[in-house]
């Protein structure tokens, strides 16, 4: 009987914590659009400056945050770009390939393609095809 009460108390605590975490994530996600826009601009700047090291860091940051804050397609596109940047030696047309990835990120953002947006999914499939062409396997 005591174990049953402990389990119910624990379940209630966990439920309250999960609810608080959900509210916190929603609050953070509401302000993420501005951060994402700035991150894409910083990514473009790093690429324009031929600063691959920073571009990789920024793409990795976008991948992580976007995935957690309601932008899974942006997360995937940024992750694919990171792989392209890390494995440039495999890519014949690197400038064009990078441009396609950045343009995809911009389209996803500008058109608010969150969740499983059908057009966004097709854009991701197109990027994946590019990676396959160059034998790059995203993790």
N, CA, C and O atoms as a GROMACS GRO file, in nm:
protein
  556
    1UNK      N    1   0.081  -0.118   0.000
    1UNK     CA    2   0.000   0.000   0.000
    1UNK      C    3   0.086   0.126   0.000
    1UNK      O    4   0.057   0.222  -0.071
    2UNK      N    5   0.193   0.125   0.081
    2UNK     CA    6   0.283   0.240   0.087
    2UNK      C    7   0.353   0.261  -0.047
    2UNK      O    8   0.374   0.375  -0.089
    3UNK      N    9   0.389   0.150  -0.113
    3UNK     CA   10   0.454   0.162  -0.244
    3UNK      C   11   0.360   0.223  -0.346
    3UNK      O   12   0.403   0.302  -0.431
    4UNK      N   13   0.234   0.189  -0.340
    4UNK     CA   14   0.136   0.243  -0.433
    4UNK      C   15   0.120   0.394  -0.414
    4UNK      O   16   0.111   0.468  -0.512
    5UNK      N   17   0.117   0.440  -0.288
    5UNK     CA   18   0.107   0.584  -0.261
    5UNK      C   19   0.233   0.656  -0.309
    5UNK      O   20   0.224   0.764  -0.367
    6UNK      N   21   0.351   0.596  -0.285
    6UNK     CA   22   0.477   0.655  -0.331
    6UNK      C   23   0.478   0.667  -0.484
    6UNK      O   24   0.521   0.769  -0.538
    7UNK      N   25   0.432   0.564  -0.552
    7UNK     CA   26   0.426   0.567  -0.698
    7UNK      C   27   0.332   0.677  -0.747
    7UNK      O   28   0.364   0.747  -0.843
    8UNK      N   29   0.217   0.693  -0.682
    8UNK     CA   30   0.122   0.798  -0.721
    8UNK      C   31   0.182   0.936  -0.695
    8UNK      O   32   0.166   1.027  -0.777
    9UNK      N   33   0.250   0.953  -0.582
    9UNK     CA   34   0.315   1.081  -0.551
    9UNK      C   35   0.424   1.112  -0.653
    9UNK      O   36   0.435   1.224  -0.701
   10UNK      N   37   0.503   1.010  -0.684
   10UNK     CA   38   0.609   1.028  -0.782
   10UNK      C   39   0.551   1.064  -0.919
   10UNK      O   40   0.601   1.153  -0.987
   11UNK      N   41   0.443   0.993  -0.960
   11UNK     CA   42   0.378   1.021  -1.088
   11UNK      C   43   0.326   1.165  -1.092
   11UNK      O   44   0.335   1.231  -1.195
   12UNK      N   45   0.273   1.213  -0.981
   12UNK     CA   46   0.221   1.349  -0.975
   12UNK      C   47   0.335   1.451  -0.989
   12UNK      O   48   0.320   1.552  -1.057
   13UNK      N   49   0.446   1.424  -0.925
   13UNK     CA   50   0.563   1.512  -0.935
   13UNK      C   51   0.615   1.516  -1.078
   13UNK      O   52   0.642   1.623  -1.133
   14UNK      N   53   0.627   1.400  -1.137
   14UNK     CA   54   0.675   1.392  -1.275
   14UNK      C   55   0.581   1.466  -1.369
   14UNK      O   56   0.626   1.539  -1.457
   15UNK      N   57   0.452   1.450  -1.351
   15UNK     CA   58   0.353   1.518  -1.436
   15UNK      C   59   0.365   1.669  -1.425
   15UNK      O   60   0.359   1.740  -1.525
   16UNK      N   61   0.383   1.719  -1.302
   16UNK     CA   62   0.400   1.864  -1.282
   16UNK      C   63   0.528   1.913  -1.350
   16UNK      O   64   0.527   2.018  -1.414
   17UNK      N   65   0.636   1.839  -1.335
   17UNK     CA   66   0.763   1.879  -1.396
   17UNK      C   67   0.755   1.878  -1.549
   17UNK      O   68   0.807   1.969  -1.614
   18UNK      N   69   0.692   1.778  -1.605
   18UNK     CA   70   0.676   1.772  -1.750
   18UNK      C   71   0.592   1.890  -1.798
   18UNK      O   72   0.625   1.951  -1.900
   19UNK      N   73   0.486   1.922  -1.728
   19UNK     CA   74   0.402   2.036  -1.767
   19UNK      C   75   0.481   2.166  -1.762
   19UNK      O   76   0.469   2.248  -1.852
   20UNK      N   77   0.562   2.185  -1.658
   20UNK     CA   78   0.646   2.304  -1.648
   20UNK      C   79   0.748   2.310  -1.762
   20UNK      O   80   0.772   2.415  -1.820
   21UNK      N   81   0.807   2.195  -1.793
   21UNK     CA   82   0.905   2.190  -1.902
   21UNK      C   83   0.839   2.223  -2.035
   21UNK      O   84   0.898   2.293  -2.118
   22UNK      N   85   0.718   2.174  -2.057
   22UNK     CA   86   0.646   2.205  -2.181
   22UNK      C   87   0.620   2.355  -2.194
   22UNK      O   88   0.637   2.411  -2.302
   23UNK      N   89   0.580   2.418  -2.086
   23UNK     CA   90   0.556   2.563  -2.089
   23UNK      C   91   0.686   2.637  -2.116
   23UNK      O   92   0.689   2.732  -2.195
   24UNK      N   93   0.794   2.594  -2.053
   24UNK     CA   94   0.924   2.659  -2.075
   24UNK      C   95   0.968   2.645  -2.220
   24UNK      O   96   1.017   2.741  -2.279
   25UNK      N   97   0.951   2.528  -2.279
   25UNK     CA   98   0.990   2.506  -2.419
   25UNK      C   99   0.905   2.591  -2.512
   25UNK      O  100   0.956   2.646  -2.610
   26UNK      N  101   0.776   2.603  -2.484
   26UNK     CA  102   0.690   2.687  -2.567
   26UNK      C  103   0.735   2.832  -2.562
   26UNK      O  104   0.736   2.901  -2.664
   27UNK      N  105   0.773   2.878  -2.445
   27UNK     CA  106   0.820   3.017  -2.429
   27UNK      C  107   0.948   3.039  -2.508
   27UNK      O  108   0.961   3.141  -2.576
   28UNK      N  109   1.041   2.947  -2.498
   28UNK     CA  110   1.167   2.958  -2.572
   28UNK      C  111   1.141   2.952  -2.722
   28UNK      O  112   1.199   3.029  -2.798
   29UNK      N  113   1.054   2.861  -2.764
   29UNK     CA  114   1.024   2.843  -2.907
   29UNK      C  115   0.962   2.968  -2.967
   29UNK      O  116   0.985   2.998  -3.084
   30UNK      N  117   0.884   3.042  -2.889
   30UNK     CA  118   0.819   3.163  -2.940
   30UNK      C  119   0.922   3.267  -2.985
   30UNK      O  120   0.898   3.338  -3.082
   31UNK      N  121   1.034   3.276  -2.917
   31UNK     CA  122   1.135   3.374  -2.953
   31UNK      C  123   1.242   3.320  -3.047
   31UNK      O  124   1.335   3.392  -3.084
   32UNK      N  125   1.230   3.193  -3.085
   32UNK     CA  126   1.335   3.132  -3.165
   32UNK      C  127   1.339   3.182  -3.308
   32UNK      O  128   1.446   3.180  -3.371
   33UNK      N  129   1.228   3.227  -3.362
   33UNK     CA  130   1.227   3.274  -3.502
   33UNK      C  131   1.333   3.382  -3.524
   33UNK      O  132   1.405   3.378  -3.624
   34UNK      N  133   1.342   3.476  -3.434
   34UNK     CA  134   1.442   3.583  -3.447
   34UNK      C  135   1.584   3.526  -3.440
   34UNK      O  136   1.672   3.567  -3.515
   35UNK      N  137   1.604   3.433  -3.349
   35UNK     CA  138   1.736   3.370  -3.334
   35UNK      C  139   1.771   3.293  -3.461
   35UNK      O  140   1.884   3.298  -3.508
   36UNK      N  141   1.675   3.221  -3.514
   36UNK     CA  142   1.698   3.143  -3.636
   36UNK      C  143   1.733   3.235  -3.753
   36UNK      O  144   1.824   3.206  -3.830
   37UNK      N  145   1.661   3.344  -3.766
   37UNK     CA  146   1.691   3.439  -3.873
   37UNK      C  147   1.834   3.494  -3.860
   37UNK      O  148   1.906   3.504  -3.959
   38UNK      N  149   1.873   3.529  -3.738
   38UNK     CA  150   2.009   3.578  -3.714
   38UNK      C  151   2.113   3.469  -3.740
   38UNK      O  152   2.221   3.498  -3.792
   39UNK      N  153   2.080   3.347  -3.705
   39UNK     CA  154   2.173   3.236  -3.726
   39UNK      C  155   2.196   3.208  -3.875
   39UNK      O  156   2.308   3.182  -3.917
   40UNK      N  157   2.089   3.215  -3.953
   40UNK     CA  158   2.103   3.196  -4.097
   40UNK      C  159   2.187   3.308  -4.156
   40UNK      O  160   2.270   3.284  -4.243
   41UNK      N  161   2.165   3.430  -4.110
   41UNK     CA  162   2.246   3.544  -4.158
   41UNK      C  163   2.393   3.525  -4.120
   41UNK      O  164   2.482   3.552  -4.201
   42UNK      N  165   2.420   3.479  -3.999
   42UNK     CA  166   2.558   3.455  -3.956
   42UNK      C  167   2.621   3.342  -4.036
   42UNK      O  168   2.739   3.348  -4.070
   43UNK      N  169   2.543   3.241  -4.068
   43UNK     CA  170   2.591   3.131  -4.151
   43UNK      C  171   2.631   3.182  -4.289
   43UNK      O  172   2.738   3.147  -4.340
   44UNK      N  173   2.546   3.263  -4.348
   44UNK     CA  174   2.576   3.320  -4.480
   44UNK      C  175   2.702   3.407  -4.475
   44UNK      O  176   2.783   3.406  -4.568
   45UNK      N  177   2.718   3.482  -4.366
   45UNK     CA  178   2.836   3.567  -4.350
   45UNK      C  179   2.963   3.482  -4.341
   45UNK      O  180   3.063   3.510  -4.406
   46UNK      N  181   2.957   3.378  -4.259
   46UNK     CA  182   3.074   3.289  -4.245
   46UNK      C  183   3.109   3.225  -4.378
   46UNK      O  184   3.227   3.216  -4.414
   47UNK      N  185   3.009   3.182  -4.452
   47UNK     CA  186   3.034   3.122  -4.583
   47UNK      C  187   3.090   3.225  -4.681
   47UNK      O  188   3.180   3.196  -4.759
   48UNK      N  189   3.035   3.346  -4.676
   48UNK     CA  190   3.085   3.453  -4.762
   48UNK      C  191   3.229   3.490  -4.732
   48UNK      O  192   3.303   3.532  -4.820
   49UNK      N  193   3.268   3.473  -4.607
   49UNK     CA  194   3.406   3.501  -4.565
   49UNK      C  195   3.497   3.378  -4.582
   49UNK      O  196   3.613   3.381  -4.542
   50UNK      N  197   3.443   3.272  -4.640
   50UNK     CA  198   3.516   3.145  -4.656
   50UNK      C  199   3.565   3.090  -4.523
   50UNK      O  200   3.671   3.028  -4.515
   51UNK      N  201   3.488   3.113  -4.419
   51UNK     CA  202   3.521   3.066  -4.286
   51UNK      C  203   3.443   2.936  -4.259
   51UNK      O  204   3.340   2.935  -4.192
   52UNK      N  205   3.496   2.828  -4.314
   52UNK     CA  206   3.428   2.699  -4.304
   52UNK      C  207   3.413   2.653  -4.161
   52UNK      O  208   3.310   2.596  -4.124
   53UNK      N  209   3.514   2.676  -4.080
   53UNK     CA  210   3.511   2.632  -3.941
   53UNK      C  211   3.391   2.694  -3.868
   53UNK      O  212   3.315   2.622  -3.801
   54UNK      N  213   3.373   2.824  -3.880
   54UNK     CA  214   3.259   2.890  -3.815
   54UNK      C  215   3.127   2.848  -3.879
   54UNK      O  216   3.028   2.831  -3.808
   55UNK      N  217   3.125   2.831  -4.010
   55UNK     CA  218   3.003   2.789  -4.078
   55UNK      C  219   2.957   2.652  -4.027
   55UNK      O  220   2.838   2.628  -4.007
   56UNK      N  221   3.053   2.563  -4.005
   56UNK     CA  222   3.019   2.430  -3.951
   56UNK      C  223   2.960   2.444  -3.811
   56UNK      O  224   2.859   2.380  -3.779
   57UNK      N  225   3.022   2.527  -3.727
   57UNK     CA  226   2.970   2.548  -3.591
   57UNK      C  227   2.830   2.606  -3.594
   57UNK      O  228   2.743   2.562  -3.518
   58UNK      N  229   2.807   2.703  -3.681
   58UNK     CA  230   2.675   2.766  -3.688
   58UNK      C  231   2.572   2.666  -3.739
   58UNK      O  232   2.462   2.657  -3.684
   59UNK      N  233   2.606   2.591  -3.844
   59UNK     CA  234   2.514   2.491  -3.897
   59UNK      C  235   2.480   2.387  -3.789
   59UNK      O  236   2.365   2.346  -3.776
   60UNK      N  237   2.580   2.346  -3.713
   60UNK     CA  238   2.559   2.250  -3.606
   60UNK      C  239   2.467   2.309  -3.498
   60UNK      O  240   2.379   2.240  -3.445
   61UNK      N  241   2.487   2.437  -3.466
   61UNK     CA  242   2.402   2.504  -3.367
   61UNK      C  243   2.258   2.514  -3.415
   61UNK      O  244   2.164   2.492  -3.338
   62UNK      N  245   2.240   2.548  -3.542
   62UNK     CA  246   2.105   2.555  -3.598
   62UNK      C  247   2.040   2.417  -3.592
   62UNK      O  248   1.924   2.403  -3.553
   63UNK      N  249   2.116   2.315  -3.630
   63UNK     CA  250   2.062   2.179  -3.630
   63UNK      C  251   2.008   2.143  -3.492
   63UNK      O  252   1.895   2.094  -3.480
   64UNK      N  253   2.086   2.167  -3.389
   64UNK     CA  254   2.044   2.129  -3.254
   64UNK      C  255   1.925   2.209  -3.202
   64UNK      O  256   1.829   2.152  -3.152
   65UNK      N  257   1.933   2.339  -3.215
   65UNK     CA  258   1.827   2.424  -3.160
   65UNK      C  259   1.698   2.410  -3.240
   65UNK      O  260   1.590   2.398  -3.181
   66UNK      N  261   1.708   2.412  -3.371
   66UNK     CA  262   1.588   2.406  -3.454
   66UNK      C  263   1.509   2.278  -3.431
   66UNK      O  264   1.386   2.279  -3.426
   67UNK      N  265   1.580   2.169  -3.416
   67UNK     CA  266   1.513   2.042  -3.392
   67UNK      C  267   1.437   2.039  -3.261
   67UNK      O  268   1.332   1.976  -3.251
   68UNK      N  269   1.489   2.107  -3.162
   68UNK     CA  270   1.425   2.109  -3.030
   68UNK      C  271   1.314   2.212  -3.020
   68UNK      O  272   1.229   2.205  -2.932
   69UNK      N  273   1.313   2.309  -3.113
   69UNK     CA  274   1.221   2.422  -3.099
   69UNK      C  275   1.120   2.432  -3.213
   69UNK      O  276   1.074   2.541  -3.246
   70UNK      N  277   1.086   2.319  -3.270
   70UNK     CA  278   0.974   2.316  -3.364
   70UNK      C  279   1.007   2.330  -3.511
   70UNK      O  280   0.917   2.347  -3.593
   71UNK      N  281   1.135   2.325  -3.546
   71UNK     CA  282   1.177   2.339  -3.685
   71UNK      C  283   1.255   2.215  -3.730
   71UNK      O  284   1.373   2.227  -3.761
   72UNK      N  285   1.194   2.098  -3.734
   72UNK     CA  286   1.269   1.977  -3.768
   72UNK      C  287   1.327   1.978  -3.910
   72UNK      O  288   1.435   1.923  -3.932
   73UNK      N  289   1.258   2.039  -4.004
   73UNK     CA  290   1.310   2.042  -4.142
   73UNK      C  291   1.432   2.132  -4.151
   73UNK      O  292   1.528   2.099  -4.221
   74UNK      N  293   1.430   2.244  -4.081
   74UNK     CA  294   1.546   2.333  -4.076
   74UNK      C  295   1.662   2.260  -4.010
   74UNK      O  296   1.777   2.270  -4.055
   75UNK      N  297   1.632   2.186  -3.905
   75UNK     CA  298   1.735   2.109  -3.836
   75UNK      C  299   1.802   2.011  -3.932
   75UNK      O  300   1.924   2.000  -3.936
   76UNK      N  301   1.722   1.940  -4.009
   76UNK     CA  302   1.775   1.842  -4.104
   76UNK      C  303   1.858   1.910  -4.211
   76UNK      O  304   1.968   1.864  -4.243
   77UNK      N  305   1.808   2.020  -4.267
   77UNK     CA  306   1.882   2.091  -4.372
   77UNK      C  307   2.015   2.143  -4.319
   77UNK      O  308   2.117   2.134  -4.388
   78UNK      N  309   2.016   2.197  -4.198
   78UNK     CA  310   2.140   2.248  -4.140
   78UNK      C  311   2.238   2.133  -4.114
   78UNK      O  312   2.358   2.148  -4.135
   79UNK      N  313   2.186   2.019  -4.070
   79UNK     CA  314   2.271   1.903  -4.049
   79UNK      C  315   2.333   1.854  -4.179
   79UNK      O  316   2.450   1.815  -4.183
   80UNK      N  317   2.254   1.855  -4.286
   80UNK     CA  318   2.305   1.815  -4.417
   80UNK      C  319   2.415   1.911  -4.462
   80UNK      O  320   2.518   1.870  -4.514
   81UNK      N  321   2.391   2.040  -4.443
   81UNK     CA  322   2.491   2.140  -4.481
   81UNK      C  323   2.620   2.117  -4.404
   81UNK      O  324   2.730   2.125  -4.460
   82UNK      N  325   2.608   2.090  -4.277
   82UNK     CA  326   2.728   2.063  -4.196
   82UNK      C  327   2.808   1.948  -4.255
   82UNK      O  328   2.931   1.956  -4.263
   83UNK      N  329   2.741   1.843  -4.296
   83UNK     CA  330   2.811   1.729  -4.357
   83UNK      C  331   2.880   1.769  -4.487
   83UNK      O  332   2.992   1.727  -4.514
   84UNK      N  333   2.812   1.848  -4.568
   84UNK     CA  334   2.872   1.895  -4.694
   84UNK      C  335   2.999   1.974  -4.664
   84UNK      O  336   3.101   1.955  -4.729
   85UNK      N  337   2.990   2.063  -4.566
   85UNK     CA  338   3.107   2.144  -4.531
   85UNK      C  339   3.221   2.060  -4.476
   85UNK      O  340   3.338   2.087  -4.504
   86UNK      N  341   3.187   1.958  -4.399
   86UNK     CA  342   3.290   1.872  -4.342
   86UNK      C  343   3.353   1.779  -4.445
   86UNK      O  344   3.468   1.735  -4.429
   87UNK      N  345   3.279   1.749  -4.550
   87UNK     CA  346   3.328   1.653  -4.650
   87UNK      C  347   3.338   1.717  -4.789
   87UNK      O  348   3.304   1.655  -4.890
   88UNK      N  349   3.384   1.841  -4.792
   88UNK     CA  350   3.392   1.917  -4.916
   88UNK      C  351   3.470   1.848  -5.026
   88UNK      O  352   3.440   1.863  -5.145
   89UNK      N  353   3.571   1.772  -4.987
   89UNK     CA  354   3.656   1.707  -5.087
   89UNK      C  355   3.578   1.609  -5.174
   89UNK      O  356   3.623   1.576  -5.284
   90UNK      N  357   3.462   1.564  -5.129
   90UNK     CA  358   3.380   1.470  -5.206
   90UNK      C  359   3.289   1.541  -5.307
   90UNK      O  360   3.234   1.478  -5.398
   91UNK      N  361   3.273   1.673  -5.291
   91UNK     CA  362   3.173   1.747  -5.368
   91UNK      C  363   3.238   1.818  -5.486
   91UNK      O  364   3.326   1.903  -5.468
   92UNK      N  365   3.193   1.783  -5.607
   92UNK     CA  366   3.249   1.844  -5.728
   92UNK      C  367   3.213   1.992  -5.739
   92UNK      O  368   3.299   2.075  -5.766
   93UNK      N  369   3.089   2.023  -5.719
   93UNK     CA  370   3.040   2.161  -5.733
   93UNK      C  371   3.005   2.215  -5.595
   93UNK      O  372   2.888   2.233  -5.561
   94UNK      N  373   3.108   2.241  -5.516
   94UNK     CA  374   3.087   2.276  -5.376
   94UNK      C  375   3.011   2.407  -5.359
   94UNK      O  376   2.920   2.415  -5.276
   95UNK      N  377   3.046   2.510  -5.436
   95UNK     CA  378   2.979   2.639  -5.419
   95UNK      C  379   2.829   2.628  -5.449
   95UNK      O  380   2.747   2.684  -5.376
   96UNK      N  381   2.796   2.557  -5.555
   96UNK     CA  382   2.656   2.540  -5.591
   96UNK      C  383   2.582   2.456  -5.487
   96UNK      O  384   2.467   2.484  -5.453
   97UNK      N  385   2.649   2.353  -5.439
   97UNK     CA  386   2.587   2.265  -5.340
   97UNK      C  387   2.560   2.339  -5.209
   97UNK      O  388   2.454   2.324  -5.149
   98UNK      N  389   2.655   2.418  -5.167
   98UNK     CA  390   2.636   2.500  -5.046
   98UNK      C  391   2.522   2.599  -5.068
   98UNK      O  392   2.438   2.617  -4.980
   99UNK      N  393   2.520   2.663  -5.184
   99UNK     CA  394   2.416   2.762  -5.215
   99UNK      C  395   2.277   2.698  -5.210
   99UNK      O  396   2.182   2.759  -5.160
  100UNK      N  397   2.264   2.576  -5.262
  100UNK     CA  398   2.135   2.506  -5.258
  100UNK      C  399   2.093   2.481  -5.114
  100UNK      O  400   1.976   2.499  -5.079
  101UNK      N  401   2.186   2.441  -5.030
  101UNK     CA  402   2.154   2.415  -4.889
  101UNK      C  403   2.111   2.544  -4.818
  101UNK      O  404   2.012   2.544  -4.744
  102UNK      N  405   2.184   2.650  -4.840
  102UNK     CA  406   2.150   2.777  -4.775
  102UNK      C  407   2.015   2.828  -4.825
  102UNK      O  408   1.933   2.876  -4.747
  103UNK      N  409   1.993   2.818  -4.956
  103UNK     CA  410   1.865   2.861  -5.012
  103UNK      C  411   1.750   2.780  -4.953
  103UNK      O  412   1.643   2.834  -4.924
  104UNK      N  413   1.773   2.652  -4.934
  104UNK     CA  414   1.670   2.567  -4.873
  104UNK      C  415   1.641   2.612  -4.730
  104UNK      O  416   1.525   2.621  -4.690
  105UNK      N  417   1.746   2.641  -4.654
  105UNK     CA  418   1.725   2.693  -4.517
  105UNK      C  419   1.641   2.820  -4.520
  105UNK      O  420   1.549   2.837  -4.440
  106UNK      N  421   1.674   2.909  -4.611
  106UNK     CA  422   1.600   3.035  -4.621
  106UNK      C  423   1.454   3.012  -4.660
  106UNK      O  424   1.364   3.075  -4.605
  107UNK      N  425   1.430   2.922  -4.755
  107UNK     CA  426   1.292   2.891  -4.796
  107UNK      C  427   1.212   2.832  -4.681
  107UNK      O  428   1.098   2.871  -4.658
  108UNK      N  429   1.272   2.739  -4.610
  108UNK     CA  430   1.204   2.678  -4.497
  108UNK      C  431   1.166   2.782  -4.393
  108UNK      O  432   1.056   2.782  -4.340
  109UNK      N  433   1.260   2.873  -4.366
  109UNK     CA  434   1.235   2.977  -4.266
  109UNK      C  435   1.132   3.078  -4.315
  109UNK      O  436   1.033   3.104  -4.247
  110UNK      N  437   1.155   3.135  -4.432
  110UNK     CA  438   1.066   3.241  -4.482
  110UNK      C  439   0.923   3.193  -4.501
  110UNK      O  440   0.828   3.270  -4.485
  111UNK      N  441   0.908   3.066  -4.536
  111UNK     CA  442   0.774   3.012  -4.558
  111UNK      C  443   0.719   2.937  -4.437
  111UNK      O  444   0.617   2.869  -4.444
  112UNK      N  445   0.790   2.952  -4.323
  112UNK     CA  446   0.744   2.895  -4.196
  112UNK      C  447   0.709   2.747  -4.208
  112UNK      O  448   0.605   2.703  -4.161
  113UNK      N  449   0.798   2.671  -4.273
  113UNK     CA  450   0.775   2.529  -4.295
  113UNK      C  451   0.818   2.450  -4.172
  113UNK      O  452   0.928   2.394  -4.166
  114UNK      N  453   0.730   2.448  -4.075
  114UNK     CA  454   0.754   2.376  -3.951
  114UNK      C  455   0.688   2.240  -3.959
  114UNK      O  456   0.604   2.215  -4.046
  115UNK      N  457   0.725   2.153  -3.870
  115UNK     CA  458   0.662   2.022  -3.865
  115UNK      C  459   0.687   1.941  -3.990
  115UNK      O  460   0.799   1.936  -4.041
  116UNK      N  461   0.583   1.879  -4.039
  116UNK     CA  462   0.597   1.791  -4.156
  116UNK      C  463   0.535   1.855  -4.281
  116UNK      O  464   0.460   1.791  -4.353
  117UNK      N  465   0.567   1.979  -4.304
  117UNK     CA  466   0.517   2.053  -4.419
  117UNK      C  467   0.555   1.978  -4.548
  117UNK      O  468   0.673   1.951  -4.569
  118UNK      N  469   0.458   1.944  -4.633
  118UNK     CA  470   0.486   1.862  -4.752
  118UNK      C  471   0.591   1.921  -4.846
  118UNK      O  472   0.678   1.848  -4.896
  119UNK      N  473   0.584   2.051  -4.872
  119UNK     CA  474   0.684   2.112  -4.960
  119UNK      C  475   0.822   2.112  -4.895
  119UNK      O  476   0.924   2.096  -4.962
  120UNK      N  477   0.824   2.132  -4.766
  120UNK     CA  478   0.951   2.127  -4.692
  120UNK      C  479   1.012   1.987  -4.696
  120UNK      O  480   1.133   1.972  -4.710
  121UNK      N  481   0.928   1.888  -4.683
  121UNK     CA  482   0.977   1.749  -4.690
  121UNK      C  483   1.039   1.724  -4.826
  121UNK      O  484   1.143   1.657  -4.836
  122UNK      N  485   0.977   1.775  -4.932
  122UNK     CA  486   1.034   1.756  -5.066
  122UNK      C  487   1.168   1.827  -5.079
  122UNK      O  488   1.261   1.773  -5.140
  123UNK      N  489   1.181   1.945  -5.021
  123UNK     CA  490   1.310   2.015  -5.023
  123UNK      C  491   1.418   1.932  -4.954
  123UNK      O  492   1.531   1.924  -5.003
  124UNK      N  493   1.384   1.872  -4.843
  124UNK     CA  494   1.479   1.789  -4.769
  124UNK      C  495   1.517   1.666  -4.852
  124UNK      O  496   1.633   1.625  -4.854
  125UNK      N  497   1.419   1.607  -4.918
  125UNK     CA  498   1.449   1.491  -5.004
  125UNK      C  499   1.546   1.531  -5.115
  125UNK      O  500   1.636   1.455  -5.150
  126UNK      N  501   1.528   1.651  -5.170
  126UNK     CA  502   1.619   1.699  -5.274
  126UNK      C  503   1.761   1.715  -5.220
  126UNK      O  504   1.858   1.677  -5.286
  127UNK      N  505   1.773   1.769  -5.100
  127UNK     CA  506   1.905   1.782  -5.038
  127UNK      C  507   1.967   1.645  -5.014
  127UNK      O  508   2.086   1.624  -5.038
  128UNK      N  509   1.886   1.553  -4.967
  128UNK     CA  510   1.937   1.419  -4.940
  128UNK      C  511   1.990   1.355  -5.069
  128UNK      O  512   2.091   1.286  -5.068
  129UNK      N  513   1.920   1.379  -5.179
  129UNK     CA  514   1.965   1.326  -5.308
  129UNK      C  515   2.102   1.381  -5.346
  129UNK      O  516   2.186   1.309  -5.401
  130UNK      N  517   2.124   1.508  -5.315
  130UNK     CA  518   2.255   1.567  -5.340
  130UNK      C  519   2.363   1.498  -5.257
  130UNK      O  520   2.471   1.468  -5.307
  131UNK      N  521   2.333   1.472  -5.132
  131UNK     CA  522   2.429   1.404  -5.046
  131UNK      C  523   2.459   1.264  -5.097
  131UNK      O  524   2.574   1.221  -5.098
  132UNK      N  525   2.355   1.195  -5.140
  132UNK     CA  526   2.375   1.061  -5.195
  132UNK      C  527   2.465   1.065  -5.319
  132UNK      O  528   2.551   0.979  -5.338
  133UNK      N  529   2.444   1.166  -5.402
  133UNK     CA  530   2.523   1.181  -5.524
  133UNK      C  531   2.672   1.188  -5.492
  133UNK      O  532   2.755   1.135  -5.567
  134UNK      N  533   2.705   1.252  -5.382
  134UNK     CA  534   2.846   1.269  -5.344
  134UNK      C  535   2.892   1.169  -5.237
  134UNK      O  536   2.998   1.186  -5.177
  135UNK      N  537   2.810   1.065  -5.215
  135UNK     CA  538   2.843   0.962  -5.116
  135UNK      C  539   2.869   1.019  -4.977
  135UNK      O  540   2.962   0.978  -4.908
  136UNK      N  541   2.785   1.114  -4.938
  136UNK     CA  542   2.791   1.170  -4.803
  136UNK      C  543   2.674   1.111  -4.726
  136UNK      O  544   2.559   1.120  -4.769
  137UNK      N  545   2.705   1.050  -4.614
  137UNK     CA  546   2.602   0.986  -4.533
  137UNK      C  547   2.577   1.069  -4.408
  137UNK      O  548   2.660   1.072  -4.317
  138UNK      N  549   2.461   1.136  -4.403
  138UNK     CA  550   2.433   1.215  -4.282
  138UNK      C  551   2.404   1.124  -4.164
  138UNK      O  552   2.346   1.017  -4.178
  139UNK      N  553   2.445   1.171  -4.047
  139UNK     CA  554   2.419   1.090  -3.927
  139UNK      C  555   2.295   1.138  -3.857
  139UNK      O  556   2.257   1.083  -3.754
   0.00000   0.00000   0.00000
